[in-house]
Amino acid sequence: MRSKPFCVVVSLLVVLALCDRIWAQQSTDNEPAVNPLIRILETKGILTPEEVAQISHAASVNDANRRLAKLLLRKGVISQADYDQTEGAPAVINASTAGTSGATQIAAVYRLPVNHGASLSTLSNVAPPANPPSDQTASAASAVIPALTPIRFLPVGSLPREAGTPSFKIGSIRVTPYGFVKATVVHDSSSPNGDDFPLPGFLAPDSGPNDAPEFHVKARASRIGTNIEWLDPSSKFTITGKFEGDFEGNFSRVDNRNIGTIRSSMFSIRLAYARLDYRFSNTDNLNLLFGQDWTPFTSSTLPITFETTGTSIGFGVLWERAPQMRAGWTHDFGGGFKLMPEVAVVFPAFGNVPANVQTATGTLTVTGVANQLGYGERQGTDSGRPEVQGRIVGQFQLDHAPGVAPAQIIFSGEQARRTAVVLKSAVPAVAAFQAAFPNGARVSSVTAAWTGEFQLPTRFATLIGKYYNGSDLRYYFGSQLFSNFNDTFGLTGNTVVASVDGASNVVFGTNAAGNAVVAPERPVRTQGGFVSLGFPLSRIFNADPSGRNAGWSLYFTYGEDFAKARDVRRMLAAGARGTRNRSAQYVGTLYYKLNNWVTFGFEQSLFETKAVPGSTGELPLFRGIPSRTWRDLRSEFGPIFTF
């Protein structure tokens, strides 16, 4: 069924090779002519205007042929064997890369488009065009407006070697800087915490006499990074790296910044890793990654929203970046289906907030800032073991229309342990406790979770979703940001002391058998997820691909995070008011892409949190009155300029 277009394309490649001498004799004008055969591929929707521009601005005819062959391989039009035969030497190209569709979709522009040189994904992306984007000039032939491609931080398969044109070289090292400037205005109908991004309700003790509305103008979501490739003599190896940071870190506290600290947020690390890919054959590839990257657990899918400072913290979207060592294997079964299992050893973090420093005398001194500056958090590392994560991805072509990326089905999981340490000097001065814990005490809890995720692009709509279930997912922005609680059921004579980092309260008590024990710590159980549906409006309404109306897209997102009410109630102190246990988001996002580098976004969203009452039946305060529900109607608008 697909053999006829396949043969046509292979024949075209042969004809192009035979025309090499004719092309070489053509005059070298400032605007080189585009070969008619390439225009045919553009007319049939196989190549986009941007890709045609890349080929036509090649330095030589051989370079043009090479670029064309790589594009056709990535699109799945020709096989690796056909590519090797055309090039005359084997090379590794990842035909499954999301950026191969040529889809500079609006949704990913502010996170940097998957086919743009400034992509947040790995170095497998097509380099940015060296000429002005085609949507700024008239096109000689029509093309298909690409479908919406999901954001994919974790690619499937081996990365291509020498993908795109680097900005500059340092010997054999290829370097391509990228980034974007994002400026937005934000209005929240209720933001009691004073943040410029949404958080679940009832985090603050109250909102004051009204809903606590807020207005922000922000630029700290801007981002900068660099893609790196080290060229190995063997064509089987692809060695790449990435360093990326943003300006969403801490606010400065120095004499020349104290007054203006609100506009002086610090630059901080997002990603810093190196990756090694090895191609065993045309069907089997190995990849190894070392450094800080998106976690294989739960970070394969994200909704396409305009707000990226918090990215739906506590509203059903789990994600994280962490130091790790990861290994994966990809097998190509043919017919467009690939399977990739991955396993990783990850830094064990739990999102603990150190409170105070504990001295040898057992007294609490200074503030938690000293701990944050010293080591950040330590209960995960105090367990003496790593966090183990894994995921398995199945990739296939759901819609074979031009400009549609492959679909993915993903399952992931994780398991780790945290430990709170109590020094000998802090053990309660009760004979039974001193005798039972002469050298101090340790108490632990675990986090364990799994996810089911999907990304289903089609020519008319793209559906993305995730479901998760587990315990203590605070570090991944789930569990309503709760972590664990002390299970004091059946204990008497309880005494509370602080852990060595001040991040936990440890309870000593006596059980029914009369033995002195430490109360076990239990993780807060949780579940939730999200679904996001995107529509390529310009493609649906048959807009001119070369016109200014080719860049409209619309997304709808719903997400919910639910912490088990029973666990939440057991966290509360006796007589305390109730607190949050369920939060949801309802988001609509409209994008307009002016050109390859400028995108405008508008997002209207509703965030809602439900509360459970405390042991006395009292609800938390909102507007100074006990309330079961908190809501925030939020609007955000602004441009993103990528490079």
C-alpha angles and dihedrals in degrees: 000000000000095000095091098059088040092057091045092055094046089050090051090053091052091049090050090053091050089050092056094103092046092052092047090059094053118108116264104238126174088251106043117209118251116236112249091232090061089050088054090056089049092050091052091052095248093115128035123222090254091055092047088052090052092053095044092052094052117133093237142004091258090052090051091051090048092051092048093049092050092050093049091048092051090050091053093243092123130025129242089255091053090049092050090050092049094047095040091226133063119259134171118242124169105228090186097060111130091224094064095087091070087236110156086181117189095232094064098040095089088048085040118267119273092238096042125098087241094060122147090217123082128294092276093099130112112258118252114269116265092216131061113287115270093238088068094058134042116273121226092216138022123257138184119270104236121249119246112279119208120241106262117186093166111054126205120236135003118328118243121256119242093001111184130339116302121228089234142341134232101200104301093343114106116209128191119177118203141168145125142243113227123186121177142168117222135193123187121188088207128017108149093171095059094234127143091227131055123268131178116279126256093039089117118059090241142341099231125242094328141022092288098239117197140193124205138179109197140182100163092099088076115119142199133188147152133230115211133191127188111202113226119200090237116078089213092070126075114183117187139161143185138205118189136168142167139200098248097103132109123320116250124258105192131116095257092048106035095096094040097036093122090069095039105075111161130250110250138180121266104164133008117161147126123220132199122200123188124190111213093177142332089285106035130060135170124207129190125187130192124186139027115336140138110300117254087225111084099334097098093091133040131170116249102246132152095228108081105159092084099008094210098316108195095003104099102284114113118194140137145169119221143159109272149151110228136183129190140176126206125198122189109212092185128246090075096296119128131174124201126181118189134186128190142187105219135189106265105238130162105178094250116170110219109223109185143351116255117216129209090263091059095246121131114236139172123006134288092261089084091057093046091052092044105048111338098225132347115182093095093050091042087067089071094225137088129246112254120213136173143172139185123208129196114196126191141151107261096173118031095196116123116274097021119128122222120271123242136205114195137187122185139172144181142191131188142149133227126200130200114207125209117196122228089247091058098052108115113266093244118123094231093051094044090051095046095045108030094157101035131270143268129202127182144191133185139229117214127164146150136205138202113204138175140188114192115178119186133168092260104034142001120221121199126177149156140194123194136183128181148092136284098008096159092121089056091049095255136107087065083285091294120132117182144331138212113256102216096165110141095009125121135189091033121190123188123214133171124253118243091267095041091235095113140039111225118203123214117195148144121263129214091273091058095250123139108242143163113246111249116247116229127199120239109250119226147170137182144116146180143245125208126189121193129191124199093218095184092053093044092052093043097243119183106270090215095047134088093256094064094094108065121121135162131204135191120195134185123182138168136187119195126188115198106263093219092057092045092053091050089054092061122093118242110280094012123137119256125266144200124301106159133039131177137184132207111192136179119187128186122191132190119189111207092185139325092298108032125064131169121208136189123187130186116187143168120210120193134183129191123205135208121217123250127245091283093048095253120143126215119268126260120169086359095297132094107268137182096196135045124189136187122191104201133190127187130177136170150111131271121209113197130195 
